[in-house]
Amino acid sequence: MKTLWLVIWRRSKYLLLLAVLASFVSGAARAGLLALVNSGFNGSRVNLWYYVALCIAAPLFSLAAELLNSRTINESMQHVMLSTVGQVLRMPLQRAEQIGSARMLTVLTQDVLMVTGGLQLIPTLALHTSVVVGCIIYLAWLSPVVLAAAVGFVLIGAAAFRLAHMLAGRHLVLARQSAELIFRNLETMTRALKELKLNRRRRLTFLGRDLTGAAVAYKKHTLIGAAAYSFSGSWSQLIFFGVMGAFIFAPSWAGGSERLISGYGLTLLFLLGPLSAMLGTAPNVATAMAATQRLTAVIAALPPLENEPMGQTIEPINEDHWDSIRFSGVTHSYRNPDGTPGFTIGPLDLTVGRGDVVFLVGGNGSGKTTLAKLMCGLYLPQSGDVYLGDTRIVPSEVGGYRELFGAVFSDYFLFDGVDGAEDGGQDRDMRTYLRSFDLSDKVSVTAGTYSTTALSQGQRKRLALLTACIENRPILLFDEWAAEQDPAFKRLFYRAIVPSLKSSGRTVIVVTHDDAYLDVADRVVKLEYGQIVEGVRQAPMAAVEVS
């Protein structure tokens, strides 16, 4: 992906250029007004129509710049948000998991707003820059020698200004890291609220050390950064006041000309506003640029074969022309935080026949969930190949391959309905499942949408299973679905739902620890330390009608 600013520029360049041009015209008109006013104060004849034209042009073009900029900002914010979310959706799952939800949330909220807020500064900076340039031209016309002396005096203070900005930038980076830690702690609080309420010591540790520590660090670095920026602004004003004092108390160095001294004094006083405004935007510019770098780092372009297509570009896979999913030498590795190789699964050679019921079993950390993600294309093999029938699945086709799968993972998300069922055609089947899962008195369905998802954890998981079954994908994956169900629903799942899905021609892959129901499977695949150690054939269980 190109830099974020280049993407925005290509999309909104005409509006942005018009806003900047209008700002320059407004700034030039203000500088012209200053020259006319100073000439009038010194007894020169001023053309009334020039004065009226500049009085109208200055606010009129400033208004045009603000309106054009407002439209640019709104369009850019929409584009940045949608393109960023789109890039995240196209990102390989493992990459997204490495970034983490806390950092992702910070980027998609704070950083997007900071980047688009930075666009608002461009016409403002153009306006003040044109005023400053116009005033400098006027001062040079009055006396280039005096201007050179004044500029030299100002440059002496630039070193302190630069040092203050470097200090501020360093602390703003640290403040941003503290903000990410605050988001991470708030996410922990929302997910662990019950545990925190039950454990006073853990609650006090969380509040007193984790959250408070991050908040104190954020406050400290933010205050130091803001103070450094404030110092740089005050220092710049002091330099200007010093130059003006030199004209007042030692006018002889400027040649003693009353017209020259009044012109410089009035112009420098007028410049104080635009320059202060430009310096005041420095923190926002620095923040916007830093946010741009973070956004670019998170959604940076991935190698073309790894970048996954969105829905509208997915080539569908013909569901009728495959008889198996086959792994040939497939491996996948994780990385430790320090970059060293971590847990590795494979190389795996495995075939799952169409219409089979396959159970993946093994201890915690054996690689079951990783294998499940490889099976449905959420993880891409780092070596080896995956075949659908005789067709090798290449990364550019993985989107269509995934469309064959419906899944309920252990960390599933429950949507509020079934996608594509808005016409209500599937409501009857959904109500049948609701009755089977003892949910019909708690949840109703209209046009494929559930009346509520505010249920217990077990009930929500039953609703997620219902959603996966109704979506009618040819391959279904259930990751520890029965772990939170009571014995009756566990038995219903293994003895009725799974055989019923098999009888309808669907392939079912179940990650499980329930040894009592292994007879339901056509094949049990056991993993230890990322390797398949057993693949036992079983006698299939007869299907039981769901009612």
N, C-alpha and C positions, 0 to 999 in steps of 0.2 A: 504494500500500500504506500502511495506517495504520502508526503507529510500532510498533516491535517489541514494546514493553512492552504496548501496548494489545491486540495480537494475543494475547500470552501471557495477559494478564488475562482476556480473553474466554473463553479455553480452560480456564483453571485457577483462575478467581476463587473458586469455592466452597472448594476445598482450601486456597488461599492465605489466604482470610478465616478459615477455621477454625484454620489454623496461627498466624495473627497474633492471633486471639482467645485461643487457648490460651497464647500467649506473654504477652499482657497480664495474664491471670489469674495466671500464674506470677509475673510481675514484681510485681503488686499484693500477692500473698501474701508475697513476700520483703520488700517494704517494710513490710507489716503486722507481720511477724516482728521487724523492726528496732525498730519502735515498742514492741512488747510487751517485747522484751529491755531496751530503754532504761528503760521504766517499771519493770520488775523490778529493775534495778540501782539505781534511785532509791527503792526501798522501796514502790512501789505494788503493789496486789494484781493479779495476772495470772490470768485465767481459763484453767484448764488445757485445757479443751476447745477454746477458741479457738486456743490455742497448738498443740495436736495437729492440729487441722483445717488450720491454715496450714502446718505441717510436712509434712503429706501432700500438700496442694494444690500447693505450690511445685515439688517434683520431678515429681509426676505430670503436671501440665499442661505442664511443660517437656518431658517425654518425649513427650507427645502432639504437641506442636508440632514436635519433631524428626522424628517419624515422618511426620506430614502433610507437612512440608516436603520430606522425602526423596522422597516420592511425587510431589510437585509438580515438583521439580527433574528427576526422570527423565522424567516426561511432557513437560515443557517442552523438555528437551534433544532428545527425539525429534521433537517438533513443529517446533522451530526448525531442526533439521538438515534434516528432510524438506522443510519449506516453503521453506527457503533454496535447497536443491538444485533443488526444483521451479521456483522463480523463475528460477534460472540457466538451466535447460533451456528455459524459456519466453522467455528474453531473446533479442532479435535477435542474430544471429551477430556482426555488426560491433561491437555494443556489448560483447559478451563479449571480442572480440579487443582492443578498446581498453582494457578493464580489465586484461587480461593474466593469464596463468596463475599467476604468482608472487603477485600480490595476491589472486587468487581463492582460492588455496590457503591463504593466511594468514587470510583471512576465514572460510573454511569449517572451519578447524581452531582457531586461537587465538581468534578473535572469538566463535564460537559457544560455546566453552567458557567464555569470560569472561562472556558474557551470561547463560547459565544458572547460572554460579557466582554472579552477582550476585543471583539469586533466593534463594539460600541465606542471604543476609544479611538479608532482609526480616524473618523471624520473630526472628532474633537481635537486630536493631535494635529490634523491637517489645518484646522482653523487657527490654532495657536501658532503653529509653525509659520503659516503665511503672515500672520501679524508680526511675529518676530523678524522674519526675513524682510518684510516691508519696512519695519522700523530701523533695522540695521542698514538698509539701503539709504534711508533718509538720513541717518546719522553719518554715514559715509559721505553723503552729499554735503552735509554741513561741514565736516572736517574729518578726513581720513586719518590724519595724525592723531587727533584726540580719540577717535574710535579705536585705533590700534593700541593706544595706551590703556584705554578702559578695558578692552578685551584681554590684554595681558594681565591686568590686575585681577580680572575675573578668573582667568585660567589658573592663577596661583591657588585659588580655593577649590579647584576641580579635584585635586588629589584627595583632600579630605572627603569630598562628596563621593568619590569612587570607593574609597575605603569603607565608608558608611554603607554603601549599597552592597558591597561584597559581604559585609557582616550580616546585613539584613537578609540577603539571599540565602546564606548558609543556615540561618535560624528558621527561615520559612520552610526549607526542606525538612528540617528536623520537626517542625510543627506539623507538616503533612504526614510524616511517619507516625507521629503521636495520634493524629486524627484517625489513621487506619487502625491503630491499636484500640482506640475508643470504639470504633465501629465493630471491631472483632469482639470486644467485651460486651457491647450491647447485644450483639447477636447471641453470645453465650447466655446472657441473662434471659432473653426471650425463649431460648431452647431449654434452659435448665432451671426455669423458675420454680418448679415443684421441688427439685433437689435443694435449691438454695433456701427455700422456705423451711425445709425439714432440718437443715444443718446450720446452726447458728454460727459455728466457727468458720465454716466454709463461706457463709454469707458475709461475715465481717471481713474475712480475707479478701473476698472478691471486691467488696465495696472499698475497704480501707487500703488495700495494696494494689490490686489490679486496675480497677477503674479510676480510683483517685490518683494513682501514680501516673497513669496516662493523661488524665485531665490536667494535673499539675505541670507535667512536661509540656503539654500543648499550650497552656497559659504562659509558661515561662518563655518558650521560644517565640510565641506570637508577640508577646510584649516586647521582647528584645528586638525582634525584627521591625515592629511598628516604631519603636523608639529610634532605631537607626535611620529609618526612612524619615521620621519627623526631624531628626537632627540634620539630615542632609538638606531638607527643605528650609529649615531655619538658617542654616549656614549660608545657603544661597541668598536668602533675603538679606542677611548681614553683609555679604559682599556688595549687594546692590546699594544698600544704605551707605556703605563706605565710599563707593564711587560717587554717589550723590553728595555726600558730605564734602568730598574733595572739591566739587564744583562750588559749593556754598562757602567753604571756609578758606579755600586756596584757589580762587578763580584765575589767578595769573598763569597757572600752568596750562590752562586751556586757551590762552591768548587774550583773555580779558574781554572778549566780545560778549556784549549783553545778549545779543540775538543767539549766539552760539550756546551760551550758558543756559539760557531759558529753554532753547530747543532741546538740548541734551537732558536737562533736568526734567522737563515735561515728558519727553520720550521714555526716559528710564523709569519714571514713575508709572507711566502707562504700561511699560513692559513687565512690571512687577506682577501684574495679574496673570497674563498669559504664561509667563515663565513659572510662576507658582503652580498654575493649573497643570502645566506639563510635568513638573516635578511631582505633583500630587498623583498623577496617573502612573508614575513609575512603579509603585508596588503592584498595581493592578496589571500592568503590562508584564511584569516579572512573573506574577502569579499565573496569568494566562499562558505565557510561554512555557512555564513549568508544567502546567496542566496539559498543554499540547504534547509535551514530551512524554508524559505518563500515558496519555491516551494512545499515542503512537506506539509506545512500548507494549501496551497490552494488546492492541489490535493490529500490531505490525503484520505486514504481509507474510504469509506462510508460503513455503514452497508450493507451486501450483498443484502438484499431485496430492498434497495434504489438505489444501483448502477445499472445504466441502461445499457442494452446491446447495442453494436454497430450493424450496419446493418447486418453484416455477421452472427450474432448469433441470429437474430430475428426469432422467429417462426411465420410464417404467419397465420393470422386468416381467416378462410373460410368466404368469404363475403356473401355466399348464405344462411347461417344458423343462421340468427338473424332477429328479427322483431322490436327491440326497443333498446334504451339505457335507463337504469333505474338507478336512484339515490335512495339509501336507507339510510337515516340518515347521509348524507355526510356533513362533516364540514371541514373548512380550516381556520387557523388563521395566522395572521401576528404578528411579534414581533416588539416592539418599539426599538429604538437604545439602550435604557438602559436595554433591556432584558425583560421588562414587557409585558404582553399580549396586543396586539393591536386589529385592526379590525378583526372580525370573521364573516365568512359567514356560514350559516346553523344553525342547521341541516336541510338538504334539502331532500325532497322526490319528485322526478320528473321523468316523463317518456316521452321520445321523440320517437314517432313511426317512423319506417322506411318509407321514402318518405315524411315525414311531412316538412312543412315550419314553423319554430318556430322563433318568434321575442322575443328578450330579451330587455326589456325596464326598465327605472328607472332613477332617478336623478344621477348626478355625485357622485361617491363614494358609490353607492348603492351595488356594487359587481357584476356588469354585466360582466366585463372583467375577473374577478376571476372565475366566474361561467363558462365562455367560456373556460378558460384554464383547469378547472376541467373536462369539457365535453370532450375535445380532449386529455386528459391525460398528459398535460404539467405540471399540478400540481397534486400531489397524495393526496387523502383524508387523513386527519389526524385522522378521525374516520368515520365510515360508509363504505358502499360498492358501487361500480359501477358494473352494470351488462350489458353485451352485449347479448341480448336475455336472455337465462337462465344461461349464463356462467358468473361467477364472475371474474372480471379482477383483478388479483393479480399483485403486482409490477413487478415480473419477466416476465409477459406477456404484460406489458404496451407498449413495443416497437412495437409489432405486432398490438396492438389496435390503436396506433397512425397512423399506415399506412393506416387506413381507412379515414383519414381526410386530406383535403386540406384547407388552411386558408389564409386570408389576414387580418392581425392585423392592428390596428391603427398605430403602429410603425413598419410596415412591412419592409422587405428588398427585393429589386427587383433584382433578378438574371438576367443574360444576355440571358436566354433562358429557354426552357422546358427540364427538365432532362429526358433522355431516348428517345428523339425525334431526335437523330443524323442522322437517316436514311432518314429524311425528310418526313416520312409518315403522319405526322400531320400538315404539312405546309399549306395544303388547308384549314383546319378548323381554323388554326391560322389566316390566311389572311381574312377569313370571319369575325372573331371577330375584327380584325384590322379595317375593313371597318365599322362595326357596331359602333365602338368606335371612328370613325373619326381619326384614326391614320395611315391609309394606306399611306398617303402622307408624313409621318414623319418617319415611321419605316417599314422596310422590314424584311422578315424572310427567312433564308436559313438553312436547316437541323436543324430546331428547335431553331436556335440562332437569336436573334434580332440584327439588324444592329446598333442600338444605344439605350441607356437608358437615354441619356442626354435630358430629357424632363421636362415639368412643373410638379409640384406636382400632380395635378389632372390627367395629362396624364400618369404619372408613376403609379398612383394607378389603372388606367384603364388597364395598361399593366400587373400589378400584378394580377388583376382579371382575365384577359385572361389566364395567366399562371395557376392559380388555376383551372379554368374550363377545360383547355386542359389536365391537368394531370389526369383527369378522376377518382378522388377519389369518393367513394360512399357518403361521408358526407362532406359538404362544410360549412366553418365558415367564416363570414364576420363581422369584428369588426369596426363599424362606417365607412363602406366603402364609403357611399354617402356623408359624411360630407363635403368633399372638392370638390364636383362635382356641376356643374351648373344645373339648373332645368331640362334641356333636358336629360342629362345623368343620373340624379337622377331618372327621370321617366323611362328611358330605363332600368335601373337596377331593379327597383321594378316591373314595369309592363310587362317587357319582359324577362330579364335575369333570375330572380328568378322563375317565372312560367315555363320557358323553362327548367330550371334545374330540377324542380319538375316533369315535364312531362317525363323527361328522367329517372326517378326513383331514383333520388338522394335526400338525406336529406339535407335541407338548414337551417342553424342557423344564424340569423342576429342580431347583437347588434346594436340598433338604437335609435335615438331620433325623427325620422320622424313619427309623429302621423298621418299624412295625408295618409300614405300607410299601416296602420295596417290591412286593409281589405285583403291584399295579404296573410297574414299569416293564417295557419291552427290553430295556437295557439299563444297567446301573454302571455308571462311570465313576470310579473312585480315584480321588487325587490325593497325593501326599507330596508336600514341598514342590508343588508346581508340576508334578509328573503324574501321568496316568498309571496307576498300579493295578487296576482291575477293570474289566469291562464284561460283566456277567449277563448272559441272556436270561430272561425271565419268561414265565408263562403269562401271557397277557390276560388281564382281568376283563370279564364281560362288561359291556357298557350298561349303565343304569340310567333310566330316563329321569331327567330333572323335571320336577313338577311343583 
